């Protein structure tokens, strides 16, 4: 699935250039968009734990673009998880 490939890009810790940081931040932004899409909610749900861990790991990145993308993804994950709990009551 596409999510696995994006996760591989976002989890790659062997950054050798600024270009690769751009790839990592773009992957995180795409994952955020996928997480936000309600039509994909059931497909993305099994990945939420991995995505959450990925966000937390990237909060320590030396690159602002990666930290920013991780924070945005983190926000979408929290919104997704808590909105499901609120709507299920």
mmCIF file as gemmi writes it, N, C-alpha and C atoms, coordinates in Angstrom:
data_model
loop_
_atom_site.group_PDB
_atom_site.id
_atom_site.type_symbol
_atom_site.label_atom_id
_atom_site.label_alt_id
_atom_site.label_comp_id
_atom_site.label_asym_id
_atom_site.label_entity_id
_atom_site.label_seq_id
_atom_site.pdbx_PDB_ins_code
_atom_site.Cartn_x
_atom_site.Cartn_y
_atom_site.Cartn_z
_atom_site.occupancy
_atom_site.B_iso_or_equiv
_atom_site.pdbx_formal_charge
_atom_site.auth_seq_id
_atom_site.auth_asym_id
_atom_site.pdbx_PDB_model_num
ATOM 1 N N . UNK Axp A 1 ? 0.829 -1.179 0 1 0 ? 1 A 1
ATOM 2 C CA . UNK Axp A 1 ? 0 0 0 1 0 ? 1 A 1
ATOM 3 C C . UNK Axp A 1 ? 0.878 1.249 0 1 0 ? 1 A 1
ATOM 4 N N . UNK Axp A 2 ? 0.326 2.302 -0.459 1 0 ? 2 A 1
ATOM 5 C CA . UNK Axp A 2 ? 1.038 3.576 -0.539 1 0 ? 2 A 1
ATOM 6 C C . UNK Axp A 2 ? 1.493 4.043 0.835 1 0 ? 2 A 1
ATOM 7 N N . UNK Axp A 3 ? 0.68 3.791 1.847 1 0 ? 3 A 1
ATOM 8 C CA . UNK Axp A 3 ? 1.025 4.226 3.202 1 0 ? 3 A 1
ATOM 9 C C . UNK Axp A 3 ? 2.344 3.603 3.645 1 0 ? 3 A 1
ATOM 10 N N . UNK Axp A 4 ? 2.558 2.348 3.335 1 0 ? 4 A 1
ATOM 11 C CA . UNK Axp A 4 ? 3.828 1.694 3.713 1 0 ? 4 A 1
ATOM 12 C C . UNK Axp A 4 ? 5.021 2.375 3.07 1 0 ? 4 A 1
ATOM 13 N N . UNK Axp A 5 ? 4.891 2.759 1.836 1 0 ? 5 A 1
ATOM 14 C CA . UNK Axp A 5 ? 5.995 3.431 1.137 1 0 ? 5 A 1
ATOM 15 C C . UNK Axp A 5 ? 6.248 4.814 1.733 1 0 ? 5 A 1
ATOM 16 N N . UNK Axp A 6 ? 5.168 5.546 2.03 1 0 ? 6 A 1
ATOM 17 C CA . UNK Axp A 6 ? 5.318 6.864 2.655 1 0 ? 6 A 1
ATOM 18 C C . UNK Axp A 6 ? 5.94 6.742 4.039 1 0 ? 6 A 1
ATOM 19 N N . UNK Axp A 7 ? 5.54 5.716 4.786 1 0 ? 7 A 1
ATOM 20 C CA . UNK Axp A 7 ? 6.143 5.487 6.099 1 0 ? 7 A 1
ATOM 21 C C . UNK Axp A 7 ? 7.634 5.206 5.975 1 0 ? 7 A 1
ATOM 22 N N . UNK Axp A 8 ? 8.017 4.463 4.967 1 0 ? 8 A 1
ATOM 23 C CA . UNK Axp A 8 ? 9.439 4.174 4.757 1 0 ? 8 A 1
ATOM 24 C C . UNK Axp A 8 ? 10.223 5.46 4.512 1 0 ? 8 A 1
ATOM 25 N N . UNK Axp A 9 ? 9.664 6.351 3.701 1 0 ? 9 A 1
ATOM 26 C CA . UNK Axp A 9 ? 10.331 7.644 3.46 1 0 ? 9 A 1
ATOM 27 C C . UNK Axp A 9 ? 10.403 8.46 4.747 1 0 ? 9 A 1
ATOM 28 N N . UNK Axp A 10 ? 9.309 8.493 5.495 1 0 ? 10 A 1
ATOM 29 C CA . UNK Axp A 10 ? 9.236 9.315 6.699 1 0 ? 10 A 1
ATOM 30 C C . UNK Axp A 10 ? 10.073 8.746 7.847 1 0 ? 10 A 1
ATOM 31 N N . UNK Axp A 11 ? 10.301 7.444 7.857 1 0 ? 11 A 1
ATOM 32 C CA . UNK Axp A 11 ? 11.06 6.817 8.93 1 0 ? 11 A 1
ATOM 33 C C . UNK Axp A 11 ? 12.548 6.729 8.634 1 0 ? 11 A 1
ATOM 34 N N . UNK Axp A 12 ? 12.941 7.023 7.428 1 0 ? 12 A 1
ATOM 35 C CA . UNK Axp A 12 ? 14.343 6.899 7.048 1 0 ? 12 A 1
ATOM 36 C C . UNK Axp A 12 ? 15.186 7.88 7.861 1 0 ? 12 A 1
ATOM 37 N N . UNK Axp A 13 ? 16.063 7.351 8.68 1 0 ? 13 A 1
ATOM 38 C CA . UNK Axp A 13 ? 16.904 8.209 9.526 1 0 ? 13 A 1
ATOM 39 C C . UNK Axp A 13 ? 18.288 8.43 8.942 1 0 ? 13 A 1
ATOM 40 N N . UNK Axp A 14 ? 18.53 7.969 7.742 1 0 ? 14 A 1
ATOM 41 C CA . UNK Axp A 14 ? 19.838 8.139 7.118 1 0 ? 14 A 1
ATOM 42 C C . UNK Axp A 14 ? 19.815 9.357 6.196 1 0 ? 14 A 1
ATOM 43 N N . UNK Axp A 15 ? 19.501 10.504 6.764 1 0 ? 15 A 1
ATOM 44 C CA . UNK Axp A 15 ? 19.434 11.74 5.991 1 0 ? 15 A 1
ATOM 45 C C . UNK Axp A 15 ? 20.847 12.16 5.591 1 0 ? 15 A 1
ATOM 46 N N . UNK Axp A 16 ? 21.049 12.279 4.31 1 0 ? 16 A 1
ATOM 47 C CA . UNK Axp A 16 ? 22.367 12.648 3.814 1 0 ? 16 A 1
ATOM 48 C C . UNK Axp A 16 ? 22.398 14.029 3.161 1 0 ? 16 A 1
ATOM 49 N N . UNK Axp A 17 ? 21.247 14.617 2.953 1 0 ? 17 A 1
ATOM 50 C CA . UNK Axp A 17 ? 21.213 15.939 2.325 1 0 ? 17 A 1
ATOM 51 C C . UNK Axp A 17 ? 19.902 16.629 2.656 1 0 ? 17 A 1
ATOM 52 N N . UNK Axp A 18 ? 19.852 17.913 2.365 1 0 ? 18 A 1
ATOM 53 C CA . UNK Axp A 18 ? 18.622 18.668 2.577 1 0 ? 18 A 1
ATOM 54 C C . UNK Axp A 18 ? 17.489 18.144 1.708 1 0 ? 18 A 1
ATOM 55 N N . UNK Axp A 19 ? 17.825 17.618 0.55 1 0 ? 19 A 1
ATOM 56 C CA . UNK Axp A 19 ? 16.812 17.076 -0.351 1 0 ? 19 A 1
ATOM 57 C C . UNK Axp A 19 ? 16.064 15.931 0.315 1 0 ? 19 A 1
ATOM 58 N N . UNK Axp A 20 ? 16.767 15.1 1.056 1 0 ? 20 A 1
ATOM 59 C CA . UNK Axp A 20 ? 16.128 13.98 1.728 1 0 ? 20 A 1
ATOM 60 C C . UNK Axp A 20 ? 15.236 14.451 2.861 1 0 ? 20 A 1
ATOM 61 N N . UNK Axp A 21 ? 15.594 15.542 3.518 1 0 ? 21 A 1
ATOM 62 C CA . UNK Axp A 21 ? 14.697 16.112 4.521 1 0 ? 21 A 1
ATOM 63 C C . UNK Axp A 21 ? 13.411 16.587 3.867 1 0 ? 21 A 1
ATOM 64 N N . UNK Axp A 22 ? 13.53 17.144 2.669 1 0 ? 22 A 1
ATOM 65 C CA . UNK Axp A 22 ? 12.331 17.544 1.948 1 0 ? 22 A 1
ATOM 66 C C . UNK Axp A 22 ? 11.463 16.329 1.648 1 0 ? 22 A 1
ATOM 67 N N . UNK Axp A 23 ? 12.07 15.228 1.263 1 0 ? 23 A 1
ATOM 68 C CA . UNK Axp A 23 ? 11.326 13.998 0.99 1 0 ? 23 A 1
ATOM 69 C C . UNK Axp A 23 ? 10.606 13.527 2.253 1 0 ? 23 A 1
ATOM 70 N N . UNK Axp A 24 ? 11.288 13.583 3.378 1 0 ? 24 A 1
ATOM 71 C CA . UNK Axp A 24 ? 10.701 13.159 4.649 1 0 ? 24 A 1
ATOM 72 C C . UNK Axp A 24 ? 9.525 14.066 5.03 1 0 ? 24 A 1
ATOM 73 N N . UNK Axp A 25 ? 9.705 15.368 4.918 1 0 ? 25 A 1
ATOM 74 C CA . UNK Axp A 25 ? 8.621 16.278 5.283 1 0 ? 25 A 1
ATOM 75 C C . UNK Axp A 25 ? 7.449 16.158 4.317 1 0 ? 25 A 1
ATOM 76 N N . UNK Axp A 26 ? 7.728 15.944 3.03 1 0 ? 26 A 1
ATOM 77 C CA . UNK Axp A 26 ? 6.64 15.744 2.061 1 0 ? 26 A 1
ATOM 78 C C . UNK Axp A 26 ? 5.865 14.461 2.381 1 0 ? 26 A 1
ATOM 79 N N . UNK Axp A 27 ? 6.572 13.411 2.735 1 0 ? 27 A 1
ATOM 80 C CA . UNK Axp A 27 ? 5.905 12.156 3.095 1 0 ? 27 A 1
ATOM 81 C C . UNK Axp A 27 ? 5.007 12.369 4.314 1 0 ? 27 A 1
ATOM 82 N N . UNK Axp A 28 ? 5.495 13.116 5.298 1 0 ? 28 A 1
ATOM 83 C CA . UNK Axp A 28 ? 4.693 13.398 6.486 1 0 ? 28 A 1
ATOM 84 C C . UNK Axp A 28 ? 3.459 14.222 6.139 1 0 ? 28 A 1
ATOM 85 N N . UNK Axp A 29 ? 3.612 15.189 5.254 1 0 ? 29 A 1
ATOM 86 C CA . UNK Axp A 29 ? 2.465 16.013 4.839 1 0 ? 29 A 1
ATOM 87 C C . UNK Axp A 29 ? 1.435 15.178 4.077 1 0 ? 29 A 1
ATOM 88 N N . UNK Axp A 30 ? 1.896 14.282 3.245 1 0 ? 30 A 1
ATOM 89 C CA . UNK Axp A 30 ? 0.954 13.41 2.515 1 0 ? 30 A 1
ATOM 90 C C . UNK Axp A 30 ? 0.239 12.484 3.486 1 0 ? 30 A 1
ATOM 91 N N . UNK Axp A 31 ? 0.967 11.937 4.452 1 0 ? 31 A 1
ATOM 92 C CA . UNK Axp A 31 ? 0.342 11.091 5.469 1 0 ? 31 A 1
ATOM 93 C C . UNK Axp A 31 ? -0.697 11.88 6.261 1 0 ? 31 A 1
ATOM 94 N N . UNK Axp A 32 ? -0.408 13.144 6.536 1 0 ? 32 A 1
ATOM 95 C CA . UNK Axp A 32 ? -1.385 14.003 7.216 1 0 ? 32 A 1
ATOM 96 C C . UNK Axp A 32 ? -2.645 14.147 6.373 1 0 ? 32 A 1
ATOM 97 N N . UNK Axp A 33 ? -2.48 14.371 5.089 1 0 ? 33 A 1
ATOM 98 C CA . UNK Axp A 33 ? -3.64 14.503 4.198 1 0 ? 33 A 1
ATOM 99 C C . UNK Axp A 33 ? -4.45 13.216 4.15 1 0 ? 33 A 1
ATOM 100 N N . UNK Axp A 34 ? -3.772 12.088 4.112 1 0 ? 34 A 1
ATOM 101 C CA . UNK Axp A 34 ? -4.472 10.801 4.106 1 0 ? 34 A 1
ATOM 102 C C . UNK Axp A 34 ? -5.226 10.578 5.414 1 0 ? 34 A 1
ATOM 103 N N . UNK Axp A 35 ? -4.622 10.994 6.517 1 0 ? 35 A 1
ATOM 104 C CA . UNK Axp A 35 ? -5.256 10.858 7.823 1 0 ? 35 A 1
ATOM 105 C C . UNK Axp A 35 ? -6.495 11.739 7.919 1 0 ? 35 A 1
ATOM 106 N N . UNK Axp A 36 ? -6.447 12.884 7.269 1 0 ? 36 A 1
ATOM 107 C CA . UNK Axp A 36 ? -7.55 13.843 7.311 1 0 ? 36 A 1
ATOM 108 C C . UNK Axp A 36 ? -8.725 13.418 6.435 1 0 ? 36 A 1
ATOM 109 N N . UNK Axp A 37 ? -8.494 12.611 5.433 1 0 ? 37 A 1
ATOM 110 C CA . UNK Axp A 37 ? -9.535 12.215 4.477 1 0 ? 37 A 1
ATOM 111 C C . UNK Axp A 37 ? -10.482 11.203 5.112 1 0 ? 37 A 1
ATOM 112 N N . UNK Axp A 38 ? -11.722 11.599 5.316 1 0 ? 38 A 1
ATOM 113 C CA . UNK Axp A 38 ? -12.682 10.716 5.985 1 0 ? 38 A 1
ATOM 114 C C . UNK Axp A 38 ? -12.985 9.458 5.171 1 0 ? 38 A 1
ATOM 115 N N . UNK Axp A 39 ? -12.829 9.522 3.851 1 0 ? 39 A 1
ATOM 116 C CA . UNK Axp A 39 ? -13.068 8.349 3.014 1 0 ? 39 A 1
ATOM 117 C C . UNK Axp A 39 ? -12.016 7.265 3.195 1 0 ? 39 A 1
ATOM 118 N N . UNK Axp A 40 ? -10.87 7.643 3.737 1 0 ? 40 A 1
ATOM 119 C CA . UNK Axp A 40 ? -9.783 6.683 3.958 1 0 ? 40 A 1
ATOM 120 C C . UNK Axp A 40 ? -9.634 6.3 5.43 1 0 ? 40 A 1
ATOM 121 N N . UNK Axp A 41 ? -10.536 6.755 6.269 1 0 ? 41 A 1
ATOM 122 C CA . UNK Axp A 41 ? -10.396 6.577 7.717 1 0 ? 41 A 1
ATOM 123 C C . UNK Axp A 41 ? -10.2 5.116 8.117 1 0 ? 41 A 1
ATOM 124 N N . UNK Axp A 42 ? -10.98 4.218 7.545 1 0 ? 42 A 1
ATOM 125 C CA . UNK Axp A 42 ? -10.846 2.806 7.912 1 0 ? 42 A 1
ATOM 126 C C . UNK Axp A 42 ? -9.532 2.215 7.432 1 0 ? 42 A 1
ATOM 127 N N . UNK Axp A 43 ? -9.035 2.696 6.304 1 0 ? 43 A 1
ATOM 128 C CA . UNK Axp A 43 ? -7.769 2.185 5.778 1 0 ? 43 A 1
ATOM 129 C C . UNK Axp A 43 ? -6.573 2.707 6.571 1 0 ? 43 A 1
ATOM 130 N N . UNK Axp A 44 ? -6.679 3.917 7.09 1 0 ? 44 A 1
ATOM 131 C CA . UNK Axp A 44 ? -5.578 4.543 7.822 1 0 ? 44 A 1
ATOM 132 C C . UNK Axp A 44 ? -5.57 4.127 9.29 1 0 ? 44 A 1
ATOM 133 N N . UNK Axp A 45 ? -6.717 3.787 9.837 1 0 ? 45 A 1
ATOM 134 C CA . UNK Axp A 45 ? -6.828 3.487 11.265 1 0 ? 45 A 1
ATOM 135 C C . UNK Axp A 45 ? -5.778 2.491 11.775 1 0 ? 45 A 1
ATOM 136 N N . UNK Axp A 46 ? -5.498 1.387 11.072 1 0 ? 46 A 1
ATOM 137 C CA . UNK Axp A 46 ? -4.48 0.445 11.577 1 0 ? 46 A 1
ATOM 138 C C . UNK Axp A 46 ? -3.073 1.04 11.678 1 0 ? 46 A 1
ATOM 139 N N . UNK Axp A 47 ? -2.837 2.15 11.003 1 0 ? 47 A 1
ATOM 140 C CA . UNK Axp A 47 ? -1.513 2.773 10.996 1 0 ? 47 A 1
ATOM 141 C C . UNK Axp A 47 ? -1.364 3.867 12.05 1 0 ? 47 A 1
ATOM 142 N N . UNK Axp A 48 ? -2.413 4.204 12.76 1 0 ? 48 A 1
ATOM 143 C CA . UNK Axp A 48 ? -2.365 5.353 13.662 1 0 ? 48 A 1
ATOM 144 C C . UNK Axp A 48 ? -1.289 5.231 14.733 1 0 ? 48 A 1
ATOM 145 N N . UNK Axp A 49 ? -1.098 4.043 15.281 1 0 ? 49 A 1
ATOM 146 C CA . UNK Axp A 49 ? -0.065 3.872 16.314 1 0 ? 49 A 1
ATOM 147 C C . UNK Axp A 49 ? 1.329 4.123 15.732 1 0 ? 49 A 1
ATOM 148 N N . UNK Axp A 50 ? 1.584 3.584 14.557 1 0 ? 50 A 1
ATOM 149 C CA . UNK Axp A 50 ? 2.887 3.785 13.909 1 0 ? 50 A 1
ATOM 150 C C . UNK Axp A 50 ? 3.07 5.267 13.568 1 0 ? 50 A 1
ATOM 151 N N . UNK Axp A 51 ? 2.015 5.888 13.073 1 0 ? 51 A 1
ATOM 152 C CA . UNK Axp A 51 ? 2.09 7.309 12.729 1 0 ? 51 A 1
ATOM 153 C C . UNK Axp A 51 ? 2.336 8.167 13.961 1 0 ? 51 A 1
ATOM 154 N N . UNK Axp A 52 ? 1.685 7.835 15.056 1 0 ? 52 A 1
ATOM 155 C CA . UNK Axp A 52 ? 1.889 8.583 16.294 1 0 ? 52 A 1
ATOM 156 C C . UNK Axp A 52 ? 3.331 8.463 16.772 1 0 ? 52 A 1
ATOM 157 N N . UNK Axp A 53 ? 3.871 7.266 16.765 1 0 ? 53 A 1
ATOM 158 C CA . UNK Axp A 53 ? 5.275 7.076 17.146 1 0 ? 53 A 1
ATOM 159 C C . UNK Axp A 53 ? 6.216 7.834 16.221 1 0 ? 53 A 1
ATOM 160 N N . UNK Axp A 54 ? 5.902 7.825 14.938 1 0 ? 54 A 1
ATOM 161 C CA . UNK Axp A 54 ? 6.707 8.547 13.957 1 0 ? 54 A 1
ATOM 162 C C . UNK Axp A 54 ? 6.726 10.04 14.275 1 0 ? 54 A 1
ATOM 163 N N . UNK Axp A 55 ? 5.573 10.585 14.603 1 0 ? 55 A 1
ATOM 164 C CA . UNK Axp A 55 ? 5.497 12.004 14.963 1 0 ? 55 A 1
ATOM 165 C C . UNK Axp A 55 ? 6.38 12.307 16.162 1 0 ? 55 A 1
ATOM 166 N N . UNK Axp A 56 ? 6.237 11.501 17.196 1 0 ? 56 A 1
ATOM 167 C CA . UNK Axp A 56 ? 7 11.73 18.418 1 0 ? 56 A 1
ATOM 168 C C . UNK Axp A 56 ? 8.504 11.65 18.158 1 0 ? 56 A 1
ATOM 169 N N . UNK Axp A 57 ? 8.929 10.707 17.352 1 0 ? 57 A 1
ATOM 170 C CA . UNK Axp A 57 ? 10.354 10.579 17.026 1 0 ? 57 A 1
ATOM 171 C C . UNK Axp A 57 ? 10.862 11.791 16.25 1 0 ? 57 A 1
ATOM 172 N N . UNK Axp A 58 ? 10.036 12.329 15.372 1 0 ? 58 A 1
ATOM 173 C CA . UNK Axp A 58 ? 10.464 13.437 14.52 1 0 ? 58 A 1
ATOM 174 C C . UNK Axp A 58 ? 10.372 14.796 15.189 1 0 ? 58 A 1
ATOM 175 N N . UNK Axp A 59 ? 9.793 14.864 16.386 1 0 ? 59 A 1
ATOM 176 C CA . UNK Axp A 59 ? 9.781 16.138 17.101 1 0 ? 59 A 1
ATOM 177 C C . UNK Axp A 59 ? 11.197 16.581 17.455 1 0 ? 59 A 1
ATOM 178 N N . UNK Axp A 60 ? 12.138 15.648 17.457 1 0 ? 60 A 1
ATOM 179 C CA . UNK Axp A 60 ? 13.537 15.957 17.778 1 0 ? 60 A 1
ATOM 180 C C . UNK Axp A 60 ? 14.39 16.212 16.548 1 0 ? 60 A 1
ATOM 181 N N . UNK Axp A 61 ? 13.8 16.251 15.392 1 0 ? 61 A 1
ATOM 182 C CA . UNK Axp A 61 ? 14.567 16.45 14.164 1 0 ? 61 A 1
ATOM 183 C C . UNK Axp A 61 ? 15.284 17.799 14.177 1 0 ? 61 A 1
ATOM 184 N N . UNK Axp A 62 ? 16.451 17.821 13.573 1 0 ? 62 A 1
ATOM 185 C CA . UNK Axp A 62 ? 17.197 19.073 13.453 1 0 ? 62 A 1
ATOM 186 C C . UNK Axp A 62 ? 16.552 20.002 12.422 1 0 ? 62 A 1
ATOM 187 N N . UNK Axp A 63 ? 15.722 19.47 11.57 1 0 ? 63 A 1
ATOM 188 C CA . UNK Axp A 63 ? 15.104 20.242 10.49 1 0 ? 63 A 1
ATOM 189 C C . UNK Axp A 63 ? 13.719 20.737 10.891 1 0 ? 63 A 1
ATOM 190 N N . UNK Axp A 64 ? 13.499 22.04 10.757 1 0 ? 64 A 1
ATOM 191 C CA . UNK Axp A 64 ? 12.216 22.625 11.084 1 0 ? 64 A 1
ATOM 192 C C . UNK Axp A 64 ? 11.102 22.027 10.222 1 0 ? 64 A 1
ATOM 193 N N . UNK Axp A 65 ? 11.359 21.791 8.952 1 0 ? 65 A 1
ATOM 194 C CA . UNK Axp A 65 ? 10.316 21.283 8.063 1 0 ? 65 A 1
ATOM 195 C C . UNK Axp A 65 ? 9.8 19.92 8.52 1 0 ? 65 A 1
ATOM 196 N N . UNK Axp A 66 ? 10.684 19.095 9.041 1 0 ? 66 A 1
ATOM 197 C CA . UNK Axp A 66 ? 10.291 17.767 9.524 1 0 ? 66 A 1
ATOM 198 C C . UNK Axp A 66 ? 9.528 17.899 10.842 1 0 ? 66 A 1
ATOM 199 N N . UNK Axp A 67 ? 10.005 18.748 11.751 1 0 ? 67 A 1
ATOM 200 C CA . UNK Axp A 67 ? 9.288 18.967 13.014 1 0 ? 67 A 1
ATOM 201 C C . UNK Axp A 67 ? 7.899 19.527 12.759 1 0 ? 67 A 1
ATOM 202 N N . UNK Axp A 68 ? 7.797 20.479 11.839 1 0 ? 68 A 1
ATOM 203 C CA . UNK Axp A 68 ? 6.519 21.099 11.512 1 0 ? 68 A 1
ATOM 204 C C . UNK Axp A 68 ? 5.546 20.078 10.919 1 0 ? 68 A 1
ATOM 205 N N . UNK Axp A 69 ? 6.013 19.297 9.968 1 0 ? 69 A 1
ATOM 206 C CA . UNK Axp A 69 ? 5.16 18.283 9.339 1 0 ? 69 A 1
ATOM 207 C C . UNK Axp A 69 ? 4.712 17.25 10.373 1 0 ? 69 A 1
ATOM 208 N N . UNK Axp A 70 ? 5.606 16.887 11.285 1 0 ? 70 A 1
ATOM 209 C CA . UNK Axp A 70 ? 5.267 15.929 12.336 1 0 ? 70 A 1
ATOM 210 C C . UNK Axp A 70 ? 4.211 16.492 13.275 1 0 ? 70 A 1
ATOM 211 N N . UNK Axp A 71 ? 4.34 17.757 13.624 1 0 ? 71 A 1
ATOM 212 C CA . UNK Axp A 71 ? 3.362 18.391 14.502 1 0 ? 71 A 1
ATOM 213 C C . UNK Axp A 71 ? 1.992 18.465 13.835 1 0 ? 71 A 1
ATOM 214 N N . UNK Axp A 72 ? 1.964 18.781 12.549 1 0 ? 72 A 1
ATOM 215 C CA . UNK Axp A 72 ? 0.692 18.838 11.834 1 0 ? 72 A 1
ATOM 216 C C . UNK Axp A 72 ? 0.045 17.455 11.745 1 0 ? 72 A 1
ATOM 217 N N . UNK Axp A 73 ? 0.842 16.438 11.47 1 0 ? 73 A 1
ATOM 218 C CA . UNK Axp A 73 ? 0.321 15.074 11.429 1 0 ? 73 A 1
ATOM 219 C C . UNK Axp A 73 ? -0.177 14.651 12.807 1 0 ? 73 A 1
ATOM 220 N N . UNK Axp A 74 ? 0.569 14.98 13.834 1 0 ? 74 A 1
ATOM 221 C CA . UNK Axp A 74 ? 0.184 14.671 15.212 1 0 ? 74 A 1
ATOM 222 C C . UNK Axp A 74 ? -1.189 15.272 15.529 1 0 ? 74 A 1
ATOM 223 N N . UNK Axp A 75 ? -1.402 16.517 15.142 1 0 ? 75 A 1
ATOM 224 C CA . UNK Axp A 75 ? -2.683 17.174 15.366 1 0 ? 75 A 1
ATOM 225 C C . UNK Axp A 75 ? -3.83 16.458 14.67 1 0 ? 75 A 1
ATOM 226 N N . UNK Axp A 76 ? -3.607 16.022 13.436 1 0 ? 76 A 1
ATOM 227 C CA . UNK Axp A 76 ? -4.652 15.301 12.692 1 0 ? 76 A 1
ATOM 228 C C . UNK Axp A 76 ? -4.95 13.946 13.322 1 0 ? 76 A 1
ATOM 229 N N . UNK Axp A 77 ? -3.904 13.276 13.826 1 0 ? 77 A 1
ATOM 230 C CA . UNK Axp A 77 ? -4.106 11.977 14.478 1 0 ? 77 A 1
ATOM 231 C C . UNK Axp A 77 ? -4.949 12.159 15.74 1 0 ? 77 A 1
ATOM 232 N N . UNK Axp A 78 ? -4.6 13.15 16.557 1 0 ? 78 A 1
ATOM 233 C CA . UNK Axp A 78 ? -5.374 13.388 17.769 1 0 ? 78 A 1
ATOM 234 C C . UNK Axp A 78 ? -6.819 13.726 17.441 1 0 ? 78 A 1
ATOM 235 N N . UNK Axp A 79 ? -7.016 14.565 16.448 1 0 ? 79 A 1
ATOM 236 C CA . UNK Axp A 79 ? -8.372 14.917 16.026 1 0 ? 79 A 1
ATOM 237 C C . UNK Axp A 79 ? -9.132 13.682 15.565 1 0 ? 79 A 1
ATOM 238 N N . UNK Axp A 80 ? -8.464 12.836 14.815 1 0 ? 80 A 1
ATOM 239 C CA . UNK Axp A 80 ? -9.09 11.614 14.314 1 0 ? 80 A 1
ATOM 240 C C . UNK Axp A 80 ? -9.484 10.677 15.452 1 0 ? 80 A 1
ATOM 241 N N . UNK Axp A 81 ? -8.579 10.463 16.388 1 0 ? 81 A 1
ATOM 242 C CA . UNK Axp A 81 ? -8.834 9.544 17.494 1 0 ? 81 A 1
ATOM 243 C C . UNK Axp A 81 ? -9.929 10.081 18.411 1 0 ? 81 A 1
ATOM 244 N N . UNK Axp A 82 ? -9.829 11.345 18.803 1 0 ? 82 A 1
ATOM 245 C CA . UNK Axp A 82 ? -10.795 11.884 19.737 1 0 ? 82 A 1
ATOM 246 C C . UNK Axp A 82 ? -12.148 12.158 19.107 1 0 ? 82 A 1
ATOM 247 N N . UNK Axp A 83 ? -12.196 12.472 17.834 1 0 ? 83 A 1
ATOM 248 C CA . UNK Axp A 83 ? -13.492 12.683 17.191 1 0 ? 83 A 1
ATOM 249 C C . UNK Axp A 83 ? -14.248 11.355 17.085 1 0 ? 83 A 1
ATOM 250 N N . UNK Axp A 84 ? -13.529 10.252 16.887 1 0 ? 84 A 1
ATOM 251 C CA . UNK Axp A 84 ? -14.162 8.933 16.854 1 0 ? 84 A 1
ATOM 252 C C . UNK Axp A 84 ? -14.764 8.606 18.228 1 0 ? 84 A 1
ATOM 253 N N . UNK Axp A 85 ? -14.036 8.914 19.299 1 0 ? 85 A 1
ATOM 254 C CA . UNK Axp A 85 ? -14.521 8.619 20.64 1 0 ? 85 A 1
ATOM 255 C C . UNK Axp A 85 ? -15.729 9.483 20.989 1 0 ? 85 A 1
ATOM 256 N N . UNK Axp A 86 ? -15.725 10.731 20.583 1 0 ? 86 A 1
ATOM 257 C CA . UNK Axp A 86 ? -16.832 11.631 20.875 1 0 ? 86 A 1
ATOM 258 C C . UNK Axp A 86 ? -18.08 11.194 20.108 1 0 ? 86 A 1
ATOM 259 N N . UNK Axp A 87 ? -17.916 10.837 18.833 1 0 ? 87 A 1
ATOM 260 C CA . UNK Axp A 87 ? -19.054 10.455 18.01 1 0 ? 87 A 1
ATOM 261 C C . UNK Axp A 87 ? -19.605 9.082 18.374 1 0 ? 87 A 1
ATOM 262 N N . UNK Axp A 88 ? -18.802 8.246 19.028 1 0 ? 88 A 1
ATOM 263 C CA . UNK Axp A 88 ? -19.271 6.901 19.367 1 0 ? 88 A 1
ATOM 264 C C . UNK Axp A 88 ? -20.086 6.876 20.655 1 0 ? 88 A 1
ATOM 265 N N . UNK Axp A 89 ? -20.105 7.973 21.419 1 0 ? 89 A 1
ATOM 266 C CA . UNK Axp A 89 ? -20.881 8.022 22.67 1 0 ? 89 A 1
ATOM 267 C C . UNK Axp A 89 ? -22.335 8.265 22.411 1 0 ? 89 A 1
